[in-house]
Amino acid sequence: MTIQAASLLRFLRTVHGWLGIIVLPWIMIIGLTGFYLNHSRTILSWISGPDFAEATLLEHPDAAAIDLHAASLVAARYWPEEIPREVKEVTYHGFAAYRFKKPSGYVIVSRDSGHYYLKTHYQRYTYAPDDTLVHHKYYWSTILGELHVRGWIGDMFGRLLAGITAISMVMFAASGFFLWWMPRSKRIKRLFGLSSGRRAT
């Protein structure tokens, strides 16, 4: 092996090693979330908490029908610095409700009982009419799906990390191939040369 080839081999080993360290967390994330995407029902049965019977909230001692003004007072307690972008009458989980859309999420208030939901992109909190938290749910499909696509949760980096990881993985694979190829290149070339010569005779 020439001096130039030995130097190139050392350089590739260094690059390959550092790339392995850089992409390792995202390789694990992509692998684990990819496993989830192929077996979502099984995984969700492991990590999801028990369901909550929301119909029981209609029988809560403090349950009472409320109007839009009372519902708006509830919504104002959450993300108070944000003005609702939309206020709409909806049916949510089978309940007639007022839905307040804010930049950070939704406040959804049942019209018949006064219980309400605080809903973001990744989780939901359910409160009884007396403001007691009775249920908390993570949206695992959204969380794990974003991890798989972006390598991160949220829009802070957009798809930047996913792009960097993809490029790094290509470079990792390419440098690994050259590390395998360079010490064997002469033998492989001789092998193919001999086999070609045999076919030609």
Protein Blocks (a to p, Z undefined) as FASTA:
>chain_A
ZZklmmmmmmmmmmmmmmmmmmmmmmmmmmmmmmmmmmmmmmmmmmpccdddfklmmmgf
kbccddfklmmmmmmmgoklbccfbdcdddeehiacdddddfkbccdddfklopacdddf
kbccdddfkopafbdcddfklmmmmmmmnopacjklommmmmmmmmmmmmmmmmmmmmmm
mmmmmmmmmmmmmmmmmmmZZ
